[in-house]
Amino acid sequence: MMSIKDWVLSQLVSKSLASSRPLSASDSFLSEEPQNVEFDNQGLGCITTNLTAAPVSGETSYSSSDNQTNQSFSSQHMENPSGSMSSIEKKLDPLAKVEGLQINFLRLLQRLGLSQDNLTVAKVLYRIHLATLVRAGESDLKRTNLRIDRARASAAEQEAAGLPEMDFALRILVLGKTGVGKSSTINSILGNTKVTTDAFQPSTAKVQEIVGSVNGLRISFIDTPGLLPSSTNSARKNKKILHSVKRFVKKSRPDVILYFERLDMMNSGYFDFPLLKLVTDLLGPEIWFNTILVMTHSSAALPEGPNGYPVSYDSYVTHCTDLMRHYIHQAILDTKLENPVILVENDPHCKTDNCGRKILPNGQPWKSHFLFICICTKILGDVNTLLGFEDGVQLGPLSNTRLPSLPHLLSSFLKHRIQLNPNAANDEIDELSLSYMDEVDEYDQLPPIRILTRAQFEKLTKSQMKAYLDELDYRETLYLKKQLKQEFLRKKENKENVGVASDDIADNQESSPTAVLLPDMAVPPSFDSDCPVHRFRCLVTGDQWLARPVLDPHGWDHDVGFDGINLETAAEIRENVVAYVTGQMSKDKQDFSIQSEATAAFIDPRGSTYSVGLDAQSAGKELICTIRSNTKLNNFKNNVTECGVSVTSFADKYYFGAKIEDSISIGRQLRLAVDAGRMGGNGQVAYGGSVETTLRGKDYPVRNEKVSLSMTFLSFNKETVLGGNLQSDFRLTRGTTMSMNANLNSRKMGQVSIKVSSSEHMEIALVAVVSIFRALLRKRPVNDLGSREALERG
């Protein structure tokens, strides 16, 4: 049979028990949960509950709409449970402290004369018990099964004896606009005039702490100057007030935050979003975690409805509550949080009940409700802190940015090669293969050949045509080999004669060529009367900078299509030190993207290369930055070794990678390569590597014919995947090439692809017709079946 802990943890995984969604009034716990606490599958990220007071004993019940106020609490503002545990309890483990908080909570209810059979009380105790189960170890499960009746008995016994003395205090931060009744509410709760009030001008000039006691409960109010209604002139004053509040609460964080608003001043035209946004920006969105909305002047006359009669009290309160929550959601860009609302009336002529307690139009004694909600908030905050749930919920917009995959980062890191100029693709050619070419150029020893015209070529027989074309292909291959070897010898000579090469570069820079106008890029049709191509023309000059527009082929119809710019440059900074920078930037009305790569390298004349680079790439609203360093050693003719390290930063997380590669060439055609790497970050590590054997064609590198066989491995999250890959590129005829690729891994997943490219046999394209025809045949039976069912229903 499954243990209690296993059941709770399974619910956490399978039913999103750890989600941050606050418990809504429509959840089964609010509508059907019995007060005898049982296990349920409600959400628990940090401990959350609906702190809407059900009527306590002796109080008149009120509308059910008031019972549907929701709350999600967090202890983001709490470093310490502010003295809720005695010195003896501080020496106990967290579970013992939570048990003490549970008993203290029940003692406070008795001291304030509140009923323990309240639905909200049952929900608070349920959350505490469930959170304790999640954090308890196997040996502590029996301790967590403290029944609620035993806790109530212990609380009653301790409260009757007065021992041990309960050290419990509330620290409440008060925020709101000037004149809404913050200071008056403090005086009403404490029962005497602790703060001066004025109906015509602000009465609080600076942040101050007011300390009092209610039924033996110590309460500290942090009273703040009133904020001014949002306007151009008041923004500076409000910022000054909020900064002073921020400095004050840093010294001693509050348990509860109250945000005041006048109920009688809210209507359909109420709009104070800029002020809520300012509070969120300066104090942080986490301030709303344990904030309670306080509506003052709750007994004022109700406005008229569309029919000319005053609206009902419950519907008006619900409307104002929804309006305030709506603007808070806009300020924090999150709709998960639903702050509870407390209704307050400080008028001395407020209606009272038989016990002399001030009541609202719905019959609710508001003072006991006020203290009850604040106590529940503090108790849940203390439990969150003790059990480590304070970071369980985060406010803010849901991030659409996916964290990068470590295997993907590792694969990209292993494939990265040093790039030192815009024509880096040409540098990929293996210079070792060129060094094996014969010293004597075969092309220069060929006899001259007569180039035929089209008419002369058509008069040849088929065998003569084939022989003529083969001869041209052979001569073309030898000519390309000659050019590649000359380029290789020129680079080799430059490395050996560095000084001479530097002088040549200086001479070339002095006699830079004349700027050449690049051909105009093809643009789609536009509604402009004049052709807009002139806006995007660019010149190729001798300053080694190349700027080109970026054409978006999938833009709007009749749009110019240019939405970015591409920059490339390569320069020799000093002797043997070169730099290469390339980047592309795109911008439209909503999105901005950038991709750039910068590399600086020192090229040792003996063959080694040392480089450092910075790559930047945008991913949504985030920026991925990678700093890398590579060392390429070419001390032996047949061996090249490369090692590198990298640091990638993304979304405030860092990923560190390291790799090593080694390749050995045997002759001109056979090459063996081995690489291995590691990428770690965010508490995860991925390992990978490969072994590859490549057999090249006899005309390599002029004709890129090769067959390669590779084996790869990847280890991530304690799982290892092995894979094999076979790739072959070769020429079938003069104008036809074929590429075949097949791969298979240990998960029994694989792929086979065949690609044929031909400039002679156009009939190969008919294969696509066969594929389209087969696809139509597969869809036809489904359509016929749907038509048959439609006819039967008709």
TINU-801465 format. One record per residue: x, y, z of N, C-alpha, C in turn. Coordinates in steps of 0.05 Angstrom, whole numbers, plus 5000, padded with zeros to 4 digits. Each point is the difference from the previous one (the first is absolute). Last residue first. Example, Ala and Ser with C-alpha at 12.3 -4.5 7.8 and 13.67 -1.06 7.14 Angstrom:
% TINU-801465
525749555142501650245001498550225014500648854999498250245000501850245000
This chain:
% TINU-801465
444052494134497950154986497549834996507749625038498750185019497850154987505249444945498349845019498650185020506050404940497649924986498249845019508450265032498350234997497449934986506749355008498850055026498150234998505049804923498049795005498650055027507150564977497650064984497849805004508449865043498650235011497550074985505549324966498749915024498550235013505250194925497749854992498549905025508050465013497950184991497549854992507549495025499050155023497850194992504649514932498249845016498850145024506650484946497449954987498249825016509450255020497950175011497249934989507949544969499749955029497750175012502650134909498649745003499549945030505150764977497250044994498449745003509349965011498850155022497050054995505149594932499649825022498750145024502550534926497849824993499449815022507550565009497550155002497649834994508549624988499550045028497450165004503049854912499249755012499350045030503750724953497249954991498949745013509150245012498250165017497149954992506949624949499649855025498150155018503250354917497449864999499649845025508250464979498150165014497249875000507449664950500149925028497950155017501950174906497849815007500149915029506750564956497750145012497849815008510649924979497749834999497750145016508350464993499749874974497349844998503950455078499650224980499549884972498949645110500849954972499450254983500049495106500050264987501249964972495849415091501249994974499750274987499349455102499750254985501549984974496049405091501549994975499350254984499249555109499450204980501849974976496449535101501449954975499150214980499949805116499150144976501849934976496949705113501950054978498750134977499149505107499050214983502150064979500449405080498749894977498650214983505950135076497150015006498349894977509650114996499349785018497150005008502850424904501050035028498949775017502150334888498549835019501250035027500450404887500850005028498149845017503350324891498549815016501150015029500650494892500550035029498249815015504050344894498549805016500850035029500550534896500750015028498249815016503550254890498249875019501250015028500550484892501249935025497949885018502050304889498249885020501649925025503450334913498150205011498149905021507049444960501250275000498150205013498049055035501050084973501150285002498249585080499249784983500950044972504350355096498950084974499249754984500450185113501549924976498550094975499949915117499650194979501749924976496149585102501549974976499250214979499149625113499550214980501849964976496249555101501449944975499250204979499649835116499250154977501849924976496449735111501849964978499050144975499050005118499050034973502149954980496549965114502149944980498750024972497750375106499049934974502449964981497550055114502050014979498749904974497250445104499249834977502050044978499550505085500449725006499049814978500050964987498049915020500149705005505650164920498650225012497849905019508349734922499149935027498850245012503249584897499050235015499049905027506149704903498949935025499150265015503049554893499750225019498849895026505349724899498649905024500050235020501649894884500450125026498449865022503950024889498649835020500750115027500550324887500750035029498349825017503550274892498449815015500950025029500850664903501049885025497949815011502550834921499049735002501349865024500250964952499449925028498749735002507050504930497549865000499549895028507550504996498550124978497249894997507449765065497550145008498550134977502349104984499650185023502450195002498549244937500250284991499450205023499649055013502750054989500350294991493149765081500449924972502850084990497949785106499550204979500649894972497349665106501549924976499250184977499349995115499250114975501949914978496349835110501949924980499050094973498250225113499250014972502349924982495450095107502349894986499249974971496350605094499649854975502749904990493950485093502449974983499449834976496050465105499649904972502749984986493950275099502549914989499449904972495150675081499849834976502849944989494350405096502549964985499549814977494750705080500049784982502649994985497050715062499749755014500049754983501350894965497349985011499549735014508249934939498850245009497249955010508749564932498649985025498950275008505349334920498550255003498349975026508849494939498350015023498650275002505749294923499450255013498249975024506649534911498449955025499750275014503849474900499550245016498349925024506349624907498849935026499550265014502849574894499550235018498649905025505849694901498749915025499850245018501649794887500150185023498549885023504149814890498949895025500550205023503150174909497249934998498849915027509450244978498450234991497049945002507449545067500050054972498250244993498049805087501749784989499950034970497650665092499749944971502149794992494750365096502549884988499349944971495950625091499749884973502749914989494250375096502549924989499449854973495550665089499849864974502749934990493850385093502749934989499549844975494350715078500249794979502849964992492250525074502849944993500049784980492750775055500749784983503049974995491350485064502849994996500649744983491550745027500649734991503049994992492250655060502549974987500649714994491250755021501249745005502549984983493450724997501350005026501149735008496550134911497850025020501249975029507449794938497250014989498150005023511349924968498150135018497350034987509949394990497550104988498250115022510949694979498150085021497650134986509149304972497950204994498450055025509849504953498250045022498050214993507649264946498650265004498349995025507949484926498649995025498750285005505449334919498550245007498649965026507949554924498749985026498750275007504549394912499050265009498449965025507549444928498450015025499250295006506249674930497649834997498150025024508350514995498950024973497349854998503450445093500749784983498550024973498650645067502949965002501049784982491550585022500649864975503049954999491250345069502849934998500449834975492650735048500349804979503049964996492450445074502849964994500349784980491850725044500949764986503050014995490950485057502850014995500949734988490450665025501349754994503050054994489650415037502950074998501549734997489250354985502049795003502850114997488650285015502850094996501949775006488950264980501949785006502850104992490250505029502550014984501849775009488550255003502549945014502350014980490650084980500950245013502649965015498549354923497750145011500950275012507749614977498049785001497650125014510150344950497550055014498249764998511150094998497749934984497550045017511750084994497650105012497749944982511349755021497649974984497650105015511650065000497550065014497749974980511249645013497850114985497650055019511449704982498050065020497750144986509649354975497850194994498250035024509849574951498750055026497950224996506549244940498250235000498650025027509449514944498050015020498350254999507949814943497649844993497850015020508850494991500649715000497549834996499750975007501249914974500749705000491950415059502949955003501149914973491250605027500949794982503149975003491150425058502950024995500949764985489950525011501749775001502950084995488750305020502850104998501949775004488750204978502249825006502650154996488250085006502650154999502249815009488850034969502249845007502650164996488150075005502750114994502149815010488750254986501849775000502850114993489250365031502850054993501649755002489150475000501849775002502850084991489350365029502750094994501849765004488550254988502349835007502650134992491450434985499749865025502649875009499050514918498450165019499949865027508449744944497450084990498550145022510749644972498250155016497450054986510749485001497450024988498150135019511449784980497950125017497450034984510649495001497550054985497950105020511749824988497550035015497750074982511749775014497649994983497650025017511650085001497550075012497849984980511349765022497749964982497450065015511850115004497450025013497849974979511649795021497850084982497450005016511549965008497550025016497850104981509449914976499049735007497550015018504250934992501449774988499049745012492950735007502950035001501349754989490850154986500550215020502950065002493849634919502449925014500850235019489849724960502350184999502349875016489049924960502349855008502450184997488250025000502650124997502149815009488450184982502349825001502650154996488250105016502750125000502149795003488750184975502149815006502650134996488850265020502650074987502049795009488250124990502449985016502550074984490949914966499450055028502549985018495350034892502550035015499450085029493149894932501149755008502750025014492350574957502750014990501649755007489549924986501850135019502849994989491849594963500750274991501550165021496249185044499750054971500450294994504849605087497350074990500050034970507849385036498750245010497250044989507649314991497349935009498650255011509349994969498449894978497149945008507750715034498249815011498249894978510350475004497449984986498449795013508550685027499049745004497149994989509350644974497349985012499249715003510450355005497949914981497350005014511450285007497350055011497949934979511249905026498049924981497250025013511250345012497349975012498049944977509550194987499549735011497449975015504050754947500350025029499349745014499750264902502449885010500350015030490449934946502350185000502449865012489549874958502249845009502550174997489250295013502550014985502049815013488450104994502450015016502449984982488350205003502449954985502450025019490350155017501549775012502549934983493450694979500350045029502049795011497050024908502250185006500550035029492649494963502649855002502250195008490050144985501550065025502749875002493350404918501349755009501750065024491350604980502749964991501249745011491250215022500150094972502749964988496149375079501350264996500150064970496749185039498050204994501350284995504949024981499450185021497850204990505148944978498650244992499250185023508649415017497349954991498650254991510749864990498050075021497349944989511349804980497249974991498150055023509850454994498649765009497250004989508950494955497650045016498749735007510750104984497549994985497650025018509250485028498949734998497450004984508550694993497249985007499049714997510150395024498449874979497249985010509650615021497549895010498449894976510750034993497750184999497449865009509649675038498550024975497750195002509350105054497549865003498450034974509850165033498850024973497449845000504650065081500550274989498750024973499749175043498250195012500450284990505849314970497349964990498050195012508850005032499950114973497249974989501549615084500150305001499850124973500849075005497350095009499950305001508349614981498149984977497350095007506549975067500550224982498149994976499749295062498950255012500550234981503649174976497150004997498850255011509249855011499450074972497050024996503049725084500650284995499350084972499049105026498050175012500650294994502449044961501250274997498050215010497849095007502949985003501350274998490749914987500649935027503049995005496850164913499550235017500649945029500749314936502250194997499550255018493349354995502349895014502450194999492150224953499650025029502549905015500149884907500150295006499750045030499049134965502850095001500350295007491249664990501349885023502950085002495150264924499150155024501349895025501849554920501250265000499250175024495849174987502849975009501550265000491149974968500149965028502849975011498750084906499350255015500249975030501449244945502250194997499450255016493249364994502249915018502350194999493050144941499250075027502149925020501349744910500350295003499350095028498849094976502850075003500450305004491349704983500949905026502950075005496250194916498950185021501049925028502149454926501650254999499050195022495149214988502649945011501850255001491650074960499749965029502749945013499550074906499650265012499849985031500549204950502650144999499850285013492249484992501749895020502750145001493950244932499250105026501749895023501549674913500750295001499350125027497749104981502950035003500850295002490949804983500849915027503050045005496650194914499050205020500949925028501849404931501850234998499250215020494549254991502549925013502050235000491750134956499749985029502549925014501250534909498549775008499849985030500950964948501549765009498149775006497350904973500649824978501649755009497450725060497749854992500649814977506650615030499649795020497649834992502150764948502049794996499549775019494650765009499449874975502049774995501450545075497649845004499349844974510350245012497550165002497649815003510249765034498149994978497650195005510949965029497350025011498050024977510249555008498350184985497250005012510049815046497549884991498450214986511249775034497750184996497649854988506749465063500150134973497650184997504549795097498049914981500350134973505150175082501249814981497949894980498050625073501850144981501249814980494349665069498550174982501850134980503349475073499249854976498650174980507450295074497250034993499449854975507649815077499750084972497050014994502549735086501350264996499650104972492849355049502549994986501150284996493549805083499950024971502850004988497550005095500849754988499950004969497550745057502849965001500949744988490850255008501350144979503149965000494649635068499549864975501450144977500350395085501749774999499649844974494750755024502550074987501949764998489150065003502249895015502650064984490850595001501549804984502549915015494150705030499449735010501549794984499850954980502249915018499549735011493650454945502349904984502349915018492450385040499349744988502249894983500350875040501049785017499349734989499651004972500149774983501049755015499350855044497449944988499949764982507250005079499450184978497349934988503749545077501750235000499650194976496349125068499350144975501450275000499848955052501150285000499550124973493249255036502750024990500950294999491949285046501050264994502949994991494449255032500150054971501350274993498649725091501849814987500450064970493750515050502750065009502149824987490749854986500950244986502950075007496049275046500449944972501050244984497850125091502449844997500549944971492150445022502350185004502649854996492149494996500250184977502450195003498049425073501049864976500350174976496150415076502949955003501149834978491650674990500549725006503049965002494650945022501449844980500549725009491550565033502849985006501449834979491250584978500849745009503050005006492150794999502749924992500749735011491950525016499849824976502849914991495650355099502250024981499649794978492750545063501149744994502150024979498150835066499049874976501349724996499250355100501150114976498949854976502249705108498150174985501350104975501649095063501250244989498050144983501249175081498350144981501450254991504249405061498449814985498350144979506850285071500550054971498249824983499549975095499850284994500550064971499749165056498250044978500050294990504649485078501550064975498250034976498049865098500249764983501250054973499050705066501149775014500449764982495750794966502850045005501349765013490749994985501550004974502950035004494450085075500349724991501549984974497950865032502049875017500449714992493250484956502650104992502349875017491049825021500849864976502750094990496550445075500449725006501049854976497350904990502649975013500649715006491650214962502250074981502749955013492349905053500349784981502350054981497750705058501349785015500449764981495350744966502950075004501449775014490649934988501549984974502950055004494550135076500049724992501649964974498350885034502149865014500349714992493050504960502650124993502349855014491149775022500749904973502850114992496250335078500949725004500849874974496650884995502549995015501049725004491550214957502350024982502649985016489749585006501850175017502850014987490549854945502649885008501550195019491350114949499849885027502649895010497950524917499349724998500049855026502250944994497349964991499249714996507650145071499750114973497049964991504150125105499449814978499550154974504550095108499350134976499649804978498449795106502049994979499050144974495349825087501450264997502150004979493549295024502450005017501650264998492149844948499249995028502450005019501950454907498249775006499450015030502150874932501249805017498049785006502450884925498049825013501549795016504550974982499549754986498149825016504050915016497149955001499349744985509050345005499149955027497049945002506449774915498250215009499149945028505849464942501050145023498250225010500249034938498450245004500950135026503049174921500550155025498250245001502448974946498350245001500250135027506649324939498950065026498450264998504249204927499050275006498850015027507849354939497450035015499450295006505749644913500350105027497350015013504349424920497550135006500150085029506949624912499650105027497350145004503249644916499749785019499350105027502150494915497249985008499649785021508250714959499449735009497150005011505850784978500049834976499549705008500250835056502049795004500149814977494050754998502550115010502249785002491049784975501450144979502750115009494549585063500949804981501550144977495950555062502349875012501249804981492050414976502250184997502649895013492049505009500750024972502450184995496249915087501649774992500850024971494150665032502750035011501849764993491049964971501450224987502850045011494249365040501049914973501550224986495950235082502249805004501149914973492550564999502450155007502349815005491749604981500950164977502650155006495649535069501249814981501150154976495250495064502649915011501449824980491350254977501850234998502849935011493049365007500950034973501950244996496249855086501849784993501050034971493650625033502650035014501949794990492150344935500349845024502850025011496050824944500849734995500249855027493350854980502749935010500549704995493350484933500049935028502949935009497650224909499450235016500049955030502249414923497150035003499350245018509249714983498750094974497050055003505250105091500449824978498650104975504350555089497749914987500749824976506150105092499250154976497549874987502050005108500649854976499250164975503250355102497749964983500949874974506249805085499050244985497749934982505849445060497150045006498950254986509349714995498449784989497050025007509250515008497450134995498149794988509649654986498950165021497450134991506249114973498150194990498750155023509349374978498350105020498250224988506649114970498750254991498050085021509449415009497149995003498950274992509749394983498650255002497049955002508349424987498549995025498750275005504249864916499649725009498250005025503550784950497249934999499449725010508850384991498650135022497149935001506549724932499549825023498650135023502950474919497449864998499449815023506250915010500249734990497349864998502650935025500149815022500149724991499750724936501950085020500349805023493949864926502750034989502050075022490749915021501249744992502850044991495150775021500549855025501449734993497150534928502350125013500749855026492349744953502449924985502550125013491650245035500649725006502549914986497050864979501049995027500649725009496250154913502850105002501149995028490749744984502049804993502950115002490450315021502550095013502249804995489150264978502449904986502450125013488349964999502449995017502349894984490550134973502150174989502649995016492049525026500849904973502250164988499950075104497749984981501149894974502950295110500549834977497549984984501050455085501250164978500549834975496649665085498050184989501150174977505549385049497949854985498150194987510650165023497350075009497949864982510349665027498550134979497250065011510649565031497550125006498850134975507049165031499850224980497150115002507349385065497350094995500050234979506549125038499950264986497150074995506349325071497650054984500250274988507249685050498749754996497650024981509350645000497449965012498949724994510650345015498049944980497349955013508950585024498349815013497649954982507450504967501049955027498349795014497550304914502449844998501149935028492650604987499349725003502449814996501150964991499049935027499549705003502550374915502250015018499249915029493350084934501849774993502450005019493950725006498849765010501949764995502650824963500350005030498749765013499050104907502849945007500450015030491650244968500449714997502949935006497650924999498749865022500649704999503150534930501550075024498849855024495649944917502549855000501650055025492250504987499449735006502549825001500850914973499349985028499549715008501450184909502550035015499549985030492549974941501749764997502550035017492750674987500249845025501949774998497750624927501350155021500449835025495549654923502750084992501550135023492549325028500050224982502950074993493449335070502050004979499550244981497750045106498849894975501950034977504549955095498450194985498849864976503049575099500850044972498150194987502349955109498249944979501150064972506149715087498650244988498249914977501749285076501650134979498550254990500949215088498350204986501750164981500349045052501950184986498350194983497649385091499150114975502350184989498949155075501650234991499150084972496249375090499750084972501750254995497949145078501650244993499850054970493149505070501549964975501450264993493949885075502649885005501649944975491650454995499549745013502649855005502450784949497249934998499749725012507750884993499349735008497049974999508750664954497749985018499549715006506850784942499849745014497750015019504350524906498150035023499649725012507450554931499049755010498350055025502950594904500249975029498749745009502950714910499649725008500549975030496750964966502349824996499349725008493650725002502150134985502349824994488849975023502549865004502150114982491150344998500750015028502649855006494750564913501549765008500950035029491350544974502750004991501549755010490650175017500450194979502950014989496149475076498349954977500650174976506249595083499050254990498449944975505449505094498649994974499050274993507749465069498350224995498849984972502949175064501050164978498050234996498649395069502949974998501250184979490649865058501250174980503049995002493649155025500450275010501450164978497649074988498150095020500550275012504249404927501450025026498150105022496749944911500949735008501250015028497250824960497749835005500949725010506650634972498850085025497649825008504049864916501949925021498850085028495350274924499749725004501949905022500650904973497549955015499549705005507450274946500450065028497549965017499149874907502149815011500350055030493850414928499349905026502049805012499850574916498349764997499349885027505850804975497250055005498249754998509249984947499450175022497050045003503849094958499950284994499250175024505149055014497650104988500150304995504549135068500450164975497350094989505249495092497650134990500750184976503949085060500750244984497550114988502249355090498250064977500950264987502649175076501150244988498550054974498549395097499350064972501450264992501549165079499850294993499450024971501349275092499050034972499650304995502749265077501550234990499350034971495749505092500050014970501350264991501249365092499250264990500350024970498049045043502150205001499050274988494049835053502749904997500149804977492050405037501750234994502949934997491649465018502150035020501750244996493149814939498750025026502150045022502949864912498750275002498750035028503849164977502150205003498850285004494149284983501349965025502150225006495649984916498150085021501349985028504949704924499750295000498250095022501149084988502450125010499850305001492949534962500149955028502550135013499150034907498050185013500149965030505249424949501150274999498150205013497149124991502250025020501250275000493649824935498750025027502150015022502749894910499250275005498650035027507749264981497250054993499250285008509749604971498750125024497250084992507349574946497249915002498650105026509450124974498250184986497149935002507049465039499850265014498050184986502349184960498249965023499650265016506149984927497249994991498149965023510050064997498450215012497149984993507249424967499949975029498250215014501650024906498649755006499749975030500751004971501549754992498449765008496051024976500749815021501649764987495850774952502750045010501049785019491149994963501850014978502950025009493050025064500349734988502050004977497550825039501749855018500549724990494050564954502750094996502049855018490849835011500949904975502950084994495850355078500449715002501149884974497650925001502349955018500649705001492350264954502550074985502549955017491649865041500549804979502550064985497050625063501149775013500649784980495750764968502750075009501349765013491049914976501750014976502950075007493350015067500549724991501950004976497150845031501849875019500749724992493650454950502750104994502049895020490849805013501149864976502850104994496250015101499850164976501349844976499349785096498649844980499650154974503950355082501949824987498749834980497451035037499349724999502149844986501750935057499249914974499549705001503450665069497249935000499049914973509150255031498550214986497049934998506149395041500450265013498450224988500049134961498650005026500250275013504949874922497150004994498350015025509349915008499350274992497050024994503749165018499950165025499150284993501749414929497549935014499750165026508050114952497850094984497349955013507849655039499850295004497750114984502249104986498750035026499650305007504649794921497349904998498450045026509350204997498450204986497149914998506149385036499550225018498450234988502649284945498049915020499450225020506850164940497550014986497749915019508949925030499150285000497350034986504049165001499150075027499150295001503749694920497449885004498950065028508850314975497850154987497349875006507349825074500149984971497650144988504050345095498849774988500250004970502850715060502049785000498849754987494850785014502050064979502149784999493150005066499249894974502050054979501450355087500249715000499349894973499150925014502849934998500449705001490750324961501550075023502949914997493450314919500849775015501750085024496750644937497649835005500749765017505450804965499649945028497649835005502550264910499750235017499149925028502949444922497350005008499450215022507450124922499849885026497149995008502750384920502549875005499849825024492750434926500549915027502649865002494950324922500850245015500849925029496949364935502250134987501050235018493149255010501750135021502450144987489449784964502849924999501550145022489049744960502050135018502849904994489550134957502449844997502250145015488449994995502550115008502349814994488550314980502249815000502650135009488550085008502450154997502449815004490349825008501549904978502550174994492850145066501449765007501849904978494150744990502350085017501649765009492149874950502150124983502450095016492049655040502049804993502150124981494650605075499749884973502349814994498250115103499750204978500249854974497949835115501149924975499450204978501250195107498049974980501349924974504049765098499950214980497949944980502749425074498850245011499850234980507249284979497749965018499150265011504550074906500849885025497649985019500550024888499050135025500949855024506349984917497349915004499050115026508050424941498949915026497249904996508649954937497550165000498549905024509249754956499550125026497650194998504649134946498050214997499450115027509749554972497349945009498250234993510949514991498050204993497349925010511449795005497449935012498150234993507349804930500250085027497349965012499149534938502750074992501350125024490949414977501850085022502750064988488749734973502650104993501650085025492549205003500150294995502950094996495349105017502050054980500050304992497849445097498750094975502250074981497949525105501850064978498450064975495950235097500849764986501950084977495050435096502050034979500749734988490950395039501849805009502149964979493150574981501850135018501949805013496049874899499149995028502150135018498150224894501949895019498950005028495950354915499249745011501849895021500750884955497249944998499249745014509150354996498350215011497149925001506449414963500550035028498250215012500149804907498449825016500550045029501050814930501449755006498349845020498150904967498749784987501249745006503550845031497549945014498549774987510850044993497750174993497549915014511149965016497649855003497650184994509750194955498650025025497449855000509149764946497350114996498650025027509149654978499650255015497350114997503648944999499650234983499450245018501849055024501850215007499650254983495049194989499550095027501750245007498249444915500950275003499350125027498849074971497750184998500750295006506449254998498049934980497850204996507550105064501049954973497849984980498050115092501650234992500849974971495649295042498250214992501550254991504949295034498949924974498050214990503850115086501950064979499049924972494649805075500250294997501950074977499249095025497650104987500150304995507049585047500149924971497550114986500550125093501950174986500149944970494649465056498950274998501950184984500548964976500250165025498950284995497049074949501650244997500050165026499148914992498350245000501850255000
